[in-house]
Amino acid sequence: MWPSTTGLLQPAIQWLHNTNPKPKTFAGYCPTTNRIFPLRSDSALFFMCCFPYIKSMEHKFYSRFPGFQPNPSASAIDEFARLARHMNWNLRSKVYRTEWARFSALEFAKHYGVETSSLEKWQSLCRELDISKPTESITKCKKALASVHVNIFDLIDSRRTGAPITKFTNVRALRRYTKQSGKIFPRGAAKRDGFLSALLREIF
């Protein structure tokens, strides 16, 4: 379940408007467990929670990397690789992993949103994947999506580059393709409810 942004949004916006914000911990609330938990501003979940409410989120993300000019028509993998080279990040470093999770979460949120209570959006996703099964409810949409195996970055790139989405016959075929292509959605951004949880498959 997504954390509620009640009590989080305003201080989060203030933090994001800082010129060079340092990581900060906010209070997130999970309505499922009725618990308050620490939510770091440098986590993918923080960005996913705030993204729908902050139109300039993408600008804020890239503004932290002077001299880098985003290319919205490049594939997501190539775009982040270019950013990593520009910033001279070590592929094994913590900053690389953190920014990769943030970038991936933002890309999915930008193209598919995180508002998962809308039946229309679920149905739209099903249509995009050419699903012919009944989709009269969110539950039926989730059930239909459970039988479709696609790579998350291919899904994102269908919006970025117009590339067709390959649907695999089974998880094994998807797993093999994902490992060979390196298009592995980061775990830090993947463990979420909603569209992602309906589409993600066990790769390792």
DOMIDO-144273 format. One line per field, with one value per atom (N, C-alpha, C, O): x, y, z; atom name; residue number from 0; residue in one letter. Coordinates in steps of 0.2 Angstrom, whole numbers, plus 2048, in hexadecimal, padded with zeros to 3 digits. Example, Ala and Ser with C-alpha at 12.3 -4.5 7.8 and 13.67 -1.06 7.14 Angstrom:
2
u: (842_83E_842_847_840_844_840_843)
v: (7E4_7EA_7F0_7EF_7F5_7FB_800_806)
w: (827_827_827_82A_823_824_827_828)
atom: (N_CA_C_O_N_CA_C_O)
nr: (0_0_0_0_1_1_1_1)
rest: (a_a_a_a_s_s_s_s)
This chain:
204
u: (804_800_804_809_803_806_805_800_80B_80A_806_806_802_7FE_803_808_801_805_803_805_7FD_7FB_801_803_802_808_80E_813_80F_815_816_81C_811_811_814_819_812_814_81C_81F_81E_825_829_82F_826_82A_82B_831_826_826_82C_830_82C_830_837_83C_838_83F_841_847_83D_83E_840_844_83D_83F_845_847_849_84F_854_853_859_85D_861_862_864_868_866_86A_860_85E_862_864_863_866_861_85B_863_85E_85B_85E_854_851_84C_849_84A_845_83E_83E_839_832_82E_830_828_824_81F_81B_81F_81B_815_817_80F_80A_807_805_807_804_7FD_7FC_7F8_7F1_7EF_7EA_7F3_7F2_7F3_7EF_7F9_7FB_7FA_7FB_7F8_7F7_7FD_7FD_803_809_80D_80C_810_814_81B_81E_81F_825_82A_827_830_835_835_836_835_836_83B_83A_841_846_845_842_847_846_84A_849_84F_854_852_855_84C_849_845_842_844_840_838_834_837_830_82E_828_832_831_82F_82A_833_831_82B_827_82A_823_81D_818_81E_818_817_811_81C_81B_81A_817_81C_81C_815_815_80F_809_807_803_80A_808_80D_80C_813_818_81A_81E_817_818_81F_821_823_82A_82F_835_82C_830_836_83C_835_83A_83F_845_83D_842_846_84C_843_847_84C_852_84A_84F_855_85A_854_859_85D_863_85A_85E_863_868_864_869_86F_875_86F_875_876_874_87A_87C_87F_884_87D_880_87D_87E_878_875_86E_86A_86E_868_863_866_85E_85A_857_856_857_854_84E_84F_848_842_841_83C_844_843_848_847_84D_851_84E_84A_851_84E_850_855_84C_84E_854_858_856_85D_862_867_862_867_867_86D_862_862_865_869_864_867_86E_873_870_877_87B_881_878_87B_87C_881_877_877_87D_880_87D_882_889_88E_88A_891_892_898_88D_88E_890_894_88D_88E_894_896_897_89D_89B_89F_895_894_896_896_899_89B_895_891_895_88F_88D_888_892_892_890_890_890_890_888_884_888_881_87D_877_881_87E_87B_875_87E_87C_875_870_875_86F_86A_864_86B_866_862_85C_867_864_861_85C_863_860_859_854_858_851_84D_847_84F_84B_849_844_84E_84D_848_843_848_844_83D_838_83C_836_832_82C_836_834_831_82C_835_833_82D_828_82C_826_820_81A_821_81C_81A_814_81F_81E_819_815_81A_817_811_80C_810_80A_807_801_80A_807_807_809_805_804_7FD_7FC_7F9_7F2_7EE_7EC_7EE_7EC_7E5_7E3_7E1_7DA_7D6_7CF_7D8_7D4_7D3_7D8_7CD_7CC_7CE_7D1_7CD_7CE_7D5_7D7_7DA_7E1_7E3_7E8_7E0_7E1_7DF_7E3_7D9_7D7_7DB_7DC_7DE_7E2_7E8_7EB_7EB_7F1_7F0_7F4_7EA_7E8_7E7_7E9_7E4_7E4_7EA_7EC_7EF_7F6_7F9_7FD_7F8_7FB_7F6_7F8_7F1_7ED_7EA_7EA_7E7_7E4_7DD_7D9_7DB_7D4_7CF_7C9_7D2_7CE_7CA_7CB_7C5_7C0_7C4_7C8_7C3_7C6_7C1_7C2_7BB_7B6_7B7_7B4_7BD_7BE_7C6_7C9_7C8_7D0_7D2_7D8_7CE_7D0_7D1_7D6_7CC_7CD_7D3_7D6_7D4_7DA_7E0_7E5_7E1_7E7_7E8_7ED_7E2_7E2_7E4_7E8_7E2_7E4_7EB_7EE_7ED_7F4_7F9_7FF_7F7_7FB_7FD_802_7F9_7FB_7FF_801_801_805_80C_80D_811_818_81C_81D_81D_821_826_826_82B_831_82F_82C_830_82D_831_82D_837_83B_838_838_836_833_82D_82B_829_823_824_821_829_82B_82D_82B_831_834_82F_830_829_824_821_81F_822_81F_825_824_82B_831_833_834_833_836_831_832_82B_826_828_824_82C_82E_829_825_828_822_824_82A_81F_81F_81F_81A_824_825_821_823_81C_819_81C_81C_81E_821_81C_817_81D_818_818_813_81E_81E_823_827_824_828_830_834_831_837_83A_840_836_839_83A_83F_836_837_83D_841_83E_844_84A_84F_84A_850_852_857_84C_84D_850_854_84D_84E_856_859_858_85F_864_869_862_866_867_86C_861_861_863_865_863_865_860_861_85A_854_851_84B_854_852_84F_853_849_846_849_849_84C_84F_84A_844_84C_848_846_840_84A_848_842_83F_841_83B_835_830_837_832_82D_828_82F_82A_825_825_820_81A_814_814_80E_808_806_80A_801_7FE_801_802_802_803_80A_80A_80F_815_814_817_811_810_80C_80D_808_804_808_807_80E_812_818_81B_81B_821_821_81C_827_827_82E_833_82F_835_83A_839_840_845_84B_84D_84C_852_84F_853)
v: (7FA_800_806_807_80B_811_815_815_818_81C_822_825_825_82B_831_831_836_83C_841_847_83F_844_845_841_84C_84D_84D_84F_84A_849_84E_851_850_854_85A_85C_85F_865_866_869_862_862_85F_861_85B_858_85D_85D_860_866_86B_86D_86D_872_86F_872_868_865_865_867_863_863_869_86A_86F_875_878_87E_875_877_876_872_87B_87B_874_871_872_86C_868_868_865_862_85C_858_85C_856_851_853_84B_846_847_849_846_847_842_83F_841_83B_83F_843_83C_83F_839_833_83B_836_833_837_82D_82A_826_823_825_822_81C_81E_816_811_80F_80D_811_80F_808_806_804_7FD_7FA_7F6_7FC_7FA_7FF_7FE_805_80A_80C_80D_80C_80E_814_815_817_81D_81A_816_81B_819_81E_823_81E_823_822_81C_827_827_82C_832_82A_82E_831_82E_837_83B_839_83B_835_832_82B_828_829_822_823_828_81D_81D_81E_821_81B_81C_823_825_827_82E_831_835_830_833_831_835_82A_827_82A_82C_82B_82E_835_837_839_840_842_847_83E_83F_842_847_83F_841_848_84B_84B_851_857_85C_855_85A_859_855_85E_85E_85E_85C_862_863_85E_85F_858_853_851_850_850_84E_853_851_859_85F_85F_860_85E_85E_858_859_852_84D_84E_84D_851_852_858_859_85D_863_862_866_85C_85B_858_857_858_856_85B_85A_860_865_863_85F_866_864_85F_85D_85B_855_857_85A_856_858_851_84D_850_84A_84A_84E_843_842_83D_837_840_83C_837_833_837_832_82C_827_82C_827_821_823_81B_816_818_81B_815_817_814_818_80E_80B_810_811_811_816_81C_81F_81F_826_826_82A_821_821_81F_822_81B_819_820_821_824_82A_82F_832_82F_833_831_835_82A_827_829_82A_829_82A_832_834_836_83D_83F_843_83B_83C_838_839_834_830_82B_82B_828_824_81D_81A_81A_813_80F_810_80A_806_802_7FF_801_7FD_802_800_808_80D_80E_80C_810_811_817_816_81C_821_81F_821_81B_818_814_815_810_80C_810_80F_815_819_81D_81E_820_824_820_822_81A_815_813_813_812_811_817_816_81D_823_824_826_823_824_820_822_819_814_815_815_817_819_81F_81F_824_82A_828_82B_824_823_81F_821_81A_817_81B_81B_81F_824_829_82A_82B_830_82E_831_828_825_821_821_81E_81A_81D_81A_821_824_81F_819_822_81D_81D_81B_821_821_81A_81A_815_80F_80D_808_812_811_813_812_815_816_810_80E_80E_808_80A_806_810_812_811_80F_813_812_80B_809_807_800_7FD_7F9_7FF_7FD_7FF_7FC_805_808_804_803_802_7FE_7F7_7F5_7F4_7EE_7EF_7EA_7F4_7F5_7F6_7F3_7F9_7FA_7F4_7F3_7EF_7E8_7E3_7DD_7E6_7E2_7DC_7D6_7DE_7D8_7D8_7DD_7D2_7D1_7CE_7CE_7CD_7CA_7CF_7D5_7CD_7D2_7D7_7D5_7DD_7E2_7E7_7ED_7E4_7E9_7EB_7F0_7E9_7EB_7EB_7E8_7EF_7EF_7E8_7E6_7E4_7DD_7D9_7D5_7DA_7D6_7D8_7D4_7DF_7E1_7DE_7DC_7DE_7DB_7D4_7D1_7D0_7C9_7C8_7C4_7CD_7CC_7CE_7CA_7D3_7D5_7CF_7CF_7CB_7C6_7C1_7BD_7C0_7BB_7BE_7BB_7C5_7C8_7C9_7CB_7C7_7C8_7CD_7CB_7D3_7D8_7DB_7DA_7DD_7E1_7E8_7EB_7EA_7F0_7F6_7FB_7F5_7FA_7FA_800_7F5_7F5_7F9_7FC_7F8_7FB_803_807_805_80C_80F_814_80B_80D_80D_811_80A_80A_811_814_815_81B_820_825_81F_823_823_828_81D_81C_81A_81A_817_815_80D_80B_80A_803_7FF_800_7F9_7F5_7F1_7F0_7EF_7EB_7E4_7E1_7E0_7D9_7D5_7D6_7D1_7CD_7C6_7C3_7C4_7BD_7B8_7B9_7B2_7AC_7AA_7A7_7AB_7A8_7AC_7B0_7AB_7AF_7AD_7B1_7A7_7A5_7A8_7AA_7A9_7AD_7B4_7B7_7B7_7BE_7BF_7C3_7BA_7BA_7BA_7BD_7B5_7B5_7BB_7BD_7BE_7C4_7CA_7CE_7CA_7D0_7CF_7D5_7C9_7C9_7CA_7CD_7C8_7C9_7D0_7D2_7D4_7DB_7DF_7E5_7DD_7E1_7E6_7EB_7E5_7EA_7E7_7E5_7E8_7E5_7EB_7F0_7EB_7F1_7F0_7EB_7F6_7F5_7F4_7F6_7EF_7ED_7F3_7F3_7F8_7FE_801_805_801_804_7FF_802_7F9_7F4_7F2_7F0_7F2_7EF_7F3_7F7_7F4_7F9_7F5_7F0_7F8_7F6_7F9_7FD_7F7_7FB_7F8_7F1_7FC_7F9_7F5_7F0_7F8_7F4_7ED_7E8_7EC_7E6_7E1_7DB_7E4_7E0_7DD_7D8_7E1_7DF_7DC_7D9_7DD_7DA_7D3_7D0_7D0_7C8_7C7_7CB_7C1_7BF_7BE_7B9_7C2_7C1_7BC_7B8_7BE_7BA_7B5_7B1)
w: (800_800_800_804_7FC_7FC_802_805_805_80A_809_803_80E_80D_80D_810_809_808_80D_80D_811_816_81B_81E_81C_821_81E_821_818_814_80E_80D_80B_805_805_802_80A_80B_80D_809_812_813_80E_80D_80A_805_7FF_7FC_7FD_7F8_7FA_7F6_800_803_802_800_804_803_7FC_7FA_7F7_7F0_7ED_7E8_7F0_7ED_7EF_7ED_7F4_7F6_7F0_7EC_7EF_7E9_7E9_7E4_7EF_7EF_7F6_7FB_7F6_7FC_7FE_7FA_805_808_80A_80B_80A_80C_813_817_813_819_81A_815_820_822_824_828_820_822_825_825_827_82A_825_823_823_81E_822_828_820_823_81E_819_821_81D_820_825_81C_81E_81F_823_81C_81D_824_827_826_82D_832_838_830_835_838_83F_835_838_835_82F_839_836_836_83A_830_82F_82C_829_82D_82A_823_820_81F_818_816_816_813_811_80B_806_80A_804_7FE_7F9_800_7FA_7F8_7F5_7FA_7F9_7F2_7F1_7EF_7E9_7EB_7E8_7F1_7F3_7F4_7F3_7F7_7F8_7F2_7F1_7ED_7E6_7E3_7E0_7E4_7E1_7E5_7E1_7EB_7EF_7ED_7EC_7EC_7EA_7E3_7E2_7DF_7D8_7D5_7D1_7D7_7D4_7D6_7D2_7DB_7DD_7DB_7DD_7D8_7D7_7D0_7CD_7CC_7C4_7C2_7BD_7C6_7C4_7C7_7C7_7C9_7CC_7C7_7CA_7C1_7BC_7BC_7BC_7BC_7BB_7C2_7C1_7C7_7CE_7CE_7D0_7CB_7CB_7C7_7C9_7C1_7BC_7BE_7BC_7C1_7C3_7C8_7C9_7CB_7CF_7CC_7CF_7C5_7C1_7BC_7B6_7BE_7B9_7B3_7B3_7AD_7A7_7A3_79D_7A7_7A4_7A0_7A4_79A_796_795_791_798_797_790_78C_78E_787_788_789_788_789_784_785_77E_779_779_775_77E_77F_783_787_782_787_78E_78F_793_79A_79C_79F_79A_79C_799_79D_793_78F_793_794_794_798_79E_7A0_7A2_7A9_7A8_7AC_7A3_7A2_7A0_7A3_79C_79A_7A0_7A1_7A5_7AB_7AF_7B2_7B0_7B4_7B2_7B6_7AB_7A8_7A9_7AB_7A8_7A9_7B0_7B1_7B5_7BC_7BF_7C5_7BA_7BC_7C2_7C7_7C2_7C8_7C7_7C1_7CC_7CC_7CC_7D1_7C8_7C7_7CE_7CF_7D2_7D8_7DE_7E4_7DD_7E3_7E5_7E2_7EB_7EE_7EB_7EA_7E9_7E5_7DF_7DD_7DB_7D5_7D6_7D2_7DB_7DD_7DF_7DD_7E3_7E5_7DF_7DF_7DB_7D6_7D0_7CD_7D0_7CB_7CD_7C9_7D4_7D6_7D6_7D4_7D7_7D6_7CF_7CE_7CB_7C4_7C1_7BE_7C3_7C1_7C3_7C0_7CA_7CD_7C9_7C8_7C8_7C5_7BE_7BC_7BA_7B3_7B3_7AF_7B7_7B7_7B9_7B6_7BF_7C1_7BC_7BB_7B8_7B3_7AE_7AB_7AC_7A6_7A8_7A4_7AE_7AF_7B6_7B7_7B9_7BF_7C5_7C5_7CB_7D1_7D4_7D9_7D1_7D3_7D1_7CC_7D6_7D4_7D6_7D6_7D8_7DA_7D4_7D5_7CF_7C9_7C4_7C1_7C3_7BF_7B8_7B4_7B6_7AF_7AD_7A8_7B2_7B1_7B0_7AD_7B5_7B4_7AD_7AA_7AB_7A5_79F_79A_7A0_79B_79A_794_7A0_79F_79C_798_79E_79B_793_78F_791_78A_786_781_78A_787_786_781_78A_78A_786_786_782_77E_782_77F_788_78C_78A_78A_788_786_78C_78B_792_797_79A_799_79E_7A1_7A6_7AA_7A5_7AA_7AD_7AD_7AF_7B2_7B9_7BB_7BC_7C3_7C3_7BF_7C8_7C9_7CB_7C9_7CF_7D0_7CA_7C9_7C5_7BF_7BB_7B7_7BB_7B7_7BA_7B6_7C1_7C4_7C2_7C0_7C2_7C0_7B9_7B7_7B4_7AD_7AC_7A8_7B0_7AF_7B2_7B0_7B7_7BA_7B4_7B5_7AF_7AA_7A4_79F_7A5_7A0_7A2_7A8_79E_7A0_79C_796_79F_79B_79F_7A5_79C_79F_7A1_79D_7A7_7A9_7A5_7A3_7A4_7A0_798_795_796_78F_78F_78A_795_795_796_792_79A_79A_793_791_790_789_784_77F_785_780_780_77B_786_786_784_781_786_784_77D_77A_77A_773_76E_768_771_76C_76A_766_76D_76C_76E_773_76A_76C_772_774_776_77C_77A_777_77C_77B_781_787_780_785_784_77F_78A_78A_78C_790_78A_78B_792_795_796_79D_7A0_79D_7A7_7AB_7AA_7AA_7A8_7A6_7A0_7A1_79B_795_797_795_79B_79D_7A1_7A1_7A6_7AA_7A6_7A7_7A1_79D_799_799_796_793_797_795_79D_7A2_7A4_7A4_7A5_7A7_7A2_7A3_79C_796_794_792_794_792_798_796_79E_7A3_7A6_7A9_7A3_7A5_7AB_7AB_7B0_7B7_7BB_7BD_7BD_7C1_7C8_7CB_7CB_7D1_7D7_7D7_7DB_7E1_7E5_7E8_7E6_7EA_7E7_7EB_7E1_7DE_7DC_7DA_7DD_7DA_7DF_7DD_7E6_7EB_7EC_7F2_7E8_7E9_7E7_7E4_7EA_7E8_7E1_7DF_7DE_7D8_7D2_7D1_7CD_7C6_7C6_7C3_7CA_7CA_7CD_7CA_7D2_7D5_7D1_7D1_7CD_7C8_7C2_7BF_7C1_7BB_7BC_7B8_7C2_7C4_7C5_7C8_7C3_7C4_7C7_7C7_7CA_7CE_7C8_7C4_7C9_7C4_7C6_7C3_7CD_7D0_7D5_7D8)
atom: (N_CA_C_O_N_CA_C_O_N_CA_C_O_N_CA_C_O_N_CA_C_O_N_CA_C_O_N_CA_C_O_N_CA_C_O_N_CA_C_O_N_CA_C_O_N_CA_C_O_N_CA_C_O_N_CA_C_O_N_CA_C_O_N_CA_C_O_N_CA_C_O_N_CA_C_O_N_CA_C_O_N_CA_C_O_N_CA_C_O_N_CA_C_O_N_CA_C_O_N_CA_C_O_N_CA_C_O_N_CA_C_O_N_CA_C_O_N_CA_C_O_N_CA_C_O_N_CA_C_O_N_CA_C_O_N_CA_C_O_N_CA_C_O_N_CA_C_O_N_CA_C_O_N_CA_C_O_N_CA_C_O_N_CA_C_O_N_CA_C_O_N_CA_C_O_N_CA_C_O_N_CA_C_O_N_CA_C_O_N_CA_C_O_N_CA_C_O_N_CA_C_O_N_CA_C_O_N_CA_C_O_N_CA_C_O_N_CA_C_O_N_CA_C_O_N_CA_C_O_N_CA_C_O_N_CA_C_O_N_CA_C_O_N_CA_C_O_N_CA_C_O_N_CA_C_O_N_CA_C_O_N_CA_C_O_N_CA_C_O_N_CA_C_O_N_CA_C_O_N_CA_C_O_N_CA_C_O_N_CA_C_O_N_CA_C_O_N_CA_C_O_N_CA_C_O_N_CA_C_O_N_CA_C_O_N_CA_C_O_N_CA_C_O_N_CA_C_O_N_CA_C_O_N_CA_C_O_N_CA_C_O_N_CA_C_O_N_CA_C_O_N_CA_C_O_N_CA_C_O_N_CA_C_O_N_CA_C_O_N_CA_C_O_N_CA_C_O_N_CA_C_O_N_CA_C_O_N_CA_C_O_N_CA_C_O_N_CA_C_O_N_CA_C_O_N_CA_C_O_N_CA_C_O_N_CA_C_O_N_CA_C_O_N_CA_C_O_N_CA_C_O_N_CA_C_O_N_CA_C_O_N_CA_C_O_N_CA_C_O_N_CA_C_O_N_CA_C_O_N_CA_C_O_N_CA_C_O_N_CA_C_O_N_CA_C_O_N_CA_C_O_N_CA_C_O_N_CA_C_O_N_CA_C_O_N_CA_C_O_N_CA_C_O_N_CA_C_O_N_CA_C_O_N_CA_C_O_N_CA_C_O_N_CA_C_O_N_CA_C_O_N_CA_C_O_N_CA_C_O_N_CA_C_O_N_CA_C_O_N_CA_C_O_N_CA_C_O_N_CA_C_O_N_CA_C_O_N_CA_C_O_N_CA_C_O_N_CA_C_O_N_CA_C_O_N_CA_C_O_N_CA_C_O_N_CA_C_O_N_CA_C_O_N_CA_C_O_N_CA_C_O_N_CA_C_O_N_CA_C_O_N_CA_C_O_N_CA_C_O_N_CA_C_O_N_CA_C_O_N_CA_C_O_N_CA_C_O_N_CA_C_O_N_CA_C_O_N_CA_C_O_N_CA_C_O_N_CA_C_O_N_CA_C_O_N_CA_C_O_N_CA_C_O_N_CA_C_O_N_CA_C_O_N_CA_C_O_N_CA_C_O_N_CA_C_O_N_CA_C_O_N_CA_C_O_N_CA_C_O_N_CA_C_O_N_CA_C_O_N_CA_C_O_N_CA_C_O_N_CA_C_O_N_CA_C_O_N_CA_C_O_N_CA_C_O_N_CA_C_O_N_CA_C_O_N_CA_C_O_N_CA_C_O_N_CA_C_O_N_CA_C_O_N_CA_C_O_N_CA_C_O_N_CA_C_O_N_CA_C_O_N_CA_C_O_N_CA_C_O_N_CA_C_O_N_CA_C_O_N_CA_C_O_N_CA_C_O_N_CA_C_O_N_CA_C_O_N_CA_C_O_N_CA_C_O_N_CA_C_O_N_CA_C_O_N_CA_C_O_N_CA_C_O_N_CA_C_O_N_CA_C_O_N_CA_C_O_N_CA_C_O_N_CA_C_O_N_CA_C_O_N_CA_C_O_N_CA_C_O_N_CA_C_O_N_CA_C_O_N_CA_C_O_N_CA_C_O)
nr: (0_0_0_0_1_1_1_1_2_2_2_2_3_3_3_3_4_4_4_4_5_5_5_5_6_6_6_6_7_7_7_7_8_8_8_8_9_9_9_9_10_10_10_10_11_11_11_11_12_12_12_12_13_13_13_13_14_14_14_14_15_15_15_15_16_16_16_16_17_17_17_17_18_18_18_18_19_19_19_19_20_20_20_20_21_21_21_21_22_22_22_22_23_23_23_23_24_24_24_24_25_25_25_25_26_26_26_26_27_27_27_27_28_28_28_28_29_29_29_29_30_30_30_30_31_31_31_31_32_32_32_32_33_33_33_33_34_34_34_34_35_35_35_35_36_36_36_36_37_37_37_37_38_38_38_38_39_39_39_39_40_40_40_40_41_41_41_41_42_42_42_42_43_43_43_43_44_44_44_44_45_45_45_45_46_46_46_46_47_47_47_47_48_48_48_48_49_49_49_49_50_50_50_50_51_51_51_51_52_52_52_52_53_53_53_53_54_54_54_54_55_55_55_55_56_56_56_56_57_57_57_57_58_58_58_58_59_59_59_59_60_60_60_60_61_61_61_61_62_62_62_62_63_63_63_63_64_64_64_64_65_65_65_65_66_66_66_66_67_67_67_67_68_68_68_68_69_69_69_69_70_70_70_70_71_71_71_71_72_72_72_72_73_73_73_73_74_74_74_74_75_75_75_75_76_76_76_76_77_77_77_77_78_78_78_78_79_79_79_79_80_80_80_80_81_81_81_81_82_82_82_82_83_83_83_83_84_84_84_84_85_85_85_85_86_86_86_86_87_87_87_87_88_88_88_88_89_89_89_89_90_90_90_90_91_91_91_91_92_92_92_92_93_93_93_93_94_94_94_94_95_95_95_95_96_96_96_96_97_97_97_97_98_98_98_98_99_99_99_99_100_100_100_100_101_101_101_101_102_102_102_102_103_103_103_103_104_104_104_104_105_105_105_105_106_106_106_106_107_107_107_107_108_108_108_108_109_109_109_109_110_110_110_110_111_111_111_111_112_112_112_112_113_113_113_113_114_114_114_114_115_115_115_115_116_116_116_116_117_117_117_117_118_118_118_118_119_119_119_119_120_120_120_120_121_121_121_121_122_122_122_122_123_123_123_123_124_124_124_124_125_125_125_125_126_126_126_126_127_127_127_127_128_128_128_128_129_129_129_129_130_130_130_130_131_131_131_131_132_132_132_132_133_133_133_133_134_134_134_134_135_135_135_135_136_136_136_136_137_137_137_137_138_138_138_138_139_139_139_139_140_140_140_140_141_141_141_141_142_142_142_142_143_143_143_143_144_144_144_144_145_145_145_145_146_146_146_146_147_147_147_147_148_148_148_148_149_149_149_149_150_150_150_150_151_151_151_151_152_152_152_152_153_153_153_153_154_154_154_154_155_155_155_155_156_156_156_156_157_157_157_157_158_158_158_158_159_159_159_159_160_160_160_160_161_161_161_161_162_162_162_162_163_163_163_163_164_164_164_164_165_165_165_165_166_166_166_166_167_167_167_167_168_168_168_168_169_169_169_169_170_170_170_170_171_171_171_171_172_172_172_172_173_173_173_173_174_174_174_174_175_175_175_175_176_176_176_176_177_177_177_177_178_178_178_178_179_179_179_179_180_180_180_180_181_181_181_181_182_182_182_182_183_183_183_183_184_184_184_184_185_185_185_185_186_186_186_186_187_187_187_187_188_188_188_188_189_189_189_189_190_190_190_190_191_191_191_191_192_192_192_192_193_193_193_193_194_194_194_194_195_195_195_195_196_196_196_196_197_197_197_197_198_198_198_198_199_199_199_199_200_200_200_200_201_201_201_201_202_202_202_202_203_203_203_203)
rest: (m_m_m_m_w_w_w_w_p_p_p_p_s_s_s_s_t_t_t_t_t_t_t_t_g_g_g_g_l_l_l_l_l_l_l_l_q_q_q_q_p_p_p_p_a_a_a_a_i_i_i_i_q_q_q_q_w_w_w_w_l_l_l_l_h_h_h_h_n_n_n_n_t_t_t_t_n_n_n_n_p_p_p_p_k_k_k_k_p_p_p_p_k_k_k_k_t_t_t_t_f_f_f_f_a_a_a_a_g_g_g_g_y_y_y_y_c_c_c_c_p_p_p_p_t_t_t_t_t_t_t_t_n_n_n_n_r_r_r_r_i_i_i_i_f_f_f_f_p_p_p_p_l_l_l_l_r_r_r_r_s_s_s_s_d_d_d_d_s_s_s_s_a_a_a_a_l_l_l_l_f_f_f_f_f_f_f_f_m_m_m_m_c_c_c_c_c_c_c_c_f_f_f_f_p_p_p_p_y_y_y_y_i_i_i_i_k_k_k_k_s_s_s_s_m_m_m_m_e_e_e_e_h_h_h_h_k_k_k_k_f_f_f_f_y_y_y_y_s_s_s_s_r_r_r_r_f_f_f_f_p_p_p_p_g_g_g_g_f_f_f_f_q_q_q_q_p_p_p_p_n_n_n_n_p_p_p_p_s_s_s_s_a_a_a_a_s_s_s_s_a_a_a_a_i_i_i_i_d_d_d_d_e_e_e_e_f_f_f_f_a_a_a_a_r_r_r_r_l_l_l_l_a_a_a_a_r_r_r_r_h_h_h_h_m_m_m_m_n_n_n_n_w_w_w_w_n_n_n_n_l_l_l_l_r_r_r_r_s_s_s_s_k_k_k_k_v_v_v_v_y_y_y_y_r_r_r_r_t_t_t_t_e_e_e_e_w_w_w_w_a_a_a_a_r_r_r_r_f_f_f_f_s_s_s_s_a_a_a_a_l_l_l_l_e_e_e_e_f_f_f_f_a_a_a_a_k_k_k_k_h_h_h_h_y_y_y_y_g_g_g_g_v_v_v_v_e_e_e_e_t_t_t_t_s_s_s_s_s_s_s_s_l_l_l_l_e_e_e_e_k_k_k_k_w_w_w_w_q_q_q_q_s_s_s_s_l_l_l_l_c_c_c_c_r_r_r_r_e_e_e_e_l_l_l_l_d_d_d_d_i_i_i_i_s_s_s_s_k_k_k_k_p_p_p_p_t_t_t_t_e_e_e_e_s_s_s_s_i_i_i_i_t_t_t_t_k_k_k_k_c_c_c_c_k_k_k_k_k_k_k_k_a_a_a_a_l_l_l_l_a_a_a_a_s_s_s_s_v_v_v_v_h_h_h_h_v_v_v_v_n_n_n_n_i_i_i_i_f_f_f_f_d_d_d_d_l_l_l_l_i_i_i_i_d_d_d_d_s_s_s_s_r_r_r_r_r_r_r_r_t_t_t_t_g_g_g_g_a_a_a_a_p_p_p_p_i_i_i_i_t_t_t_t_k_k_k_k_f_f_f_f_t_t_t_t_n_n_n_n_v_v_v_v_r_r_r_r_a_a_a_a_l_l_l_l_r_r_r_r_r_r_r_r_y_y_y_y_t_t_t_t_k_k_k_k_q_q_q_q_s_s_s_s_g_g_g_g_k_k_k_k_i_i_i_i_f_f_f_f_p_p_p_p_r_r_r_r_g_g_g_g_a_a_a_a_a_a_a_a_k_k_k_k_r_r_r_r_d_d_d_d_g_g_g_g_f_f_f_f_l_l_l_l_s_s_s_s_a_a_a_a_l_l_l_l_l_l_l_l_r_r_r_r_e_e_e_e_i_i_i_i_f_f_f_f)
